[in-house]
Structure formats: C-alpha cells, structure tokens
Amino acid sequence: MEHLYPKIYLYRRIVYAKLFIDTHFADRIDLDNNADEAFFTKFHFIRVIHYVYNKTPHRNLSFVRIEKAKQLLSTDMTAANVCYAVGFESVTSFTGLFKRMTGQTPAAYQVIQQQRQAEIANAPLKFIPNCFAEKKGWVIVS
C-alpha cells in the first residue's frame, strides 16, 4: 500500500502547495488549510515540504515574504506599508525577521537600494559587465 499513487501525482500536490504559498503570501495562510489543499495531513505535509524544499512551510512563507519585501523596498513604499503588503501583522516582527534574514533593517536596506538605483541612473554602463559592453562597442568610463 506504500505506493498507492504515482510519485508524479504526489509531487504535483507538493508543488501545488508551494505555488499556493508563493501566490498567497500576503494572505493569512493557515497550515491546516494548506495541507488540506494538498491532501496531506498537517504533519505529513510539513515533513514532505521540508524534504522537497529543505524548508518548513512556515520558513518558506517567511522567505517568500521577505523576498517580496525586498522588491517593494526598492520602491518609494515605506517599510511599514511593505510590512503589511507582504502579510505581516506587526512592524516589529517584520523588522526583526528581515534583519535576521538579510543582515539589515528594512529601512537600511531601502536606503542602500535607493542609492544603488541613483548610481545606476547616473552611470548605467558601470553596472554592465565589461565583456558585454566591449562586444557592443560601448565605452566604459570608470
């Protein structure tokens, strides 16, 4: 009875659950509902997701939220608004997790991203690999 379903069917259920997290990261995701969606028990779901993605569902959700937050922090959106936009309910918990995962506070990360964007706007060729620029005949000014 161990191989009741083909492996591809089980894998699709796991991928579906991961895609659900990737798509609904800003929503309040309930682990029980996510496991139900994939037709697994909660505990089996945690084990299988960890085995396949090397992260628990909660860690995966946190990772997806922080990655999206990094994108939003590259805009003019405030750190507090980013916090809520990616699904956190507390600016303090968002800031703490962001710092643990990136080594910087959201505000510090945003300042660095804005500085980088200004540098790119002022000297775009500086951010293009030399081999590509030379192939195109572009002159790179240091």
LINHUGI-V310852 format. One record per residue. RES is the residue in three letters. PSI is psi in whole degrees, 0 to 359 (NA if undefined). OMEGA is omega as a letter, one per 20 degrees, with the letter a starting at -180 (NA if undefined). Layout:
BEGIN
RES,PSI,OMEGA ; RES,PSI,OMEGA
END
This chain:
BEGIN
MET,353,a ; GLU,322,a ; HIS,57,a ; LEU,324,a ; TYR,148,r ; PRO,148,a ; LYS,324,a ; ILE,325,r ; TYR,315,r ; LEU,318,r ; TYR,319,r ; ARG,321,r ; ARG,321,r ; ILE,314,r ; VAL,320,r ; TYR,316,r ; ALA,319,r ; LYS,316,r ; LEU,327,r ; PHE,315,r ; ILE,315,a ; ASP,326,a ; THR,324,a ; HIS,28,a ; PHE,329,a ; ALA,346,r ; ASP,166,r ; ARG,107,a ; ILE,122,r ; ASP,126,a ; LEU,320,r ; ASP,316,r ; ASN,320,r ; ASN,318,r ; ALA,319,r ; ASP,318,r ; GLU,325,a ; ALA,359,a ; PHE,42,r ; PHE,157,r ; THR,159,a ; LYS,314,a ; PHE,322,r ; HIS,321,r ; PHE,312,r ; ILE,313,a ; ARG,314,a ; VAL,314,r ; ILE,317,r ; HIS,319,r ; TYR,316,a ; VAL,316,a ; TYR,358,a ; ASN,27,r ; LYS,146,r ; THR,163,r ; PRO,321,r ; HIS,315,r ; ARG,321,r ; ASN,316,r ; LEU,316,r ; SER,317,r ; PHE,313,a ; VAL,317,r ; ARG,318,a ; ILE,320,r ; GLU,318,r ; LYS,322,r ; ALA,320,r ; LYS,320,r ; GLN,314,a ; LEU,329,r ; LEU,347,r ; SER,0,r ; THR,191,r ; ASP,3,a ; MET,137,r ; THR,156,a ; ALA,322,r ; ALA,317,r ; ASN,323,r ; VAL,316,r ; CYS,308,a ; TYR,327,a ; ALA,331,a ; VAL,5,r ; GLY,5,r ; PHE,150,r ; GLU,350,a ; SER,127,r ; VAL,324,a ; THR,313,a ; SER,323,r ; PHE,311,a ; THR,316,r ; GLY,314,r ; LEU,318,r ; PHE,315,a ; LYS,319,r ; ARG,323,a ; MET,334,a ; THR,344,a ; GLY,2,a ; GLN,155,r ; THR,160,r ; PRO,320,a ; ALA,316,r ; ALA,318,r ; TYR,317,a ; GLN,319,r ; VAL,315,r ; ILE,318,r ; GLN,320,r ; GLN,321,r ; GLN,317,r ; ARG,317,r ; GLN,322,r ; ALA,319,r ; GLU,318,r ; ILE,318,r ; ALA,324,a ; ASN,325,a ; ALA,73,a ; PRO,326,a ; LEU,338,r ; LYS,337,a ; PHE,10,r ; ILE,133,r ; PRO,138,a ; ASN,317,a ; CYS,322,r ; PHE,316,a ; ALA,318,r ; GLU,320,r ; LYS,326,r ; LYS,353,a ; GLY,19,a ; TRP,141,r ; VAL,130,r ; ILE,123,r ; VAL,126,a ; SER,NA,NA
END
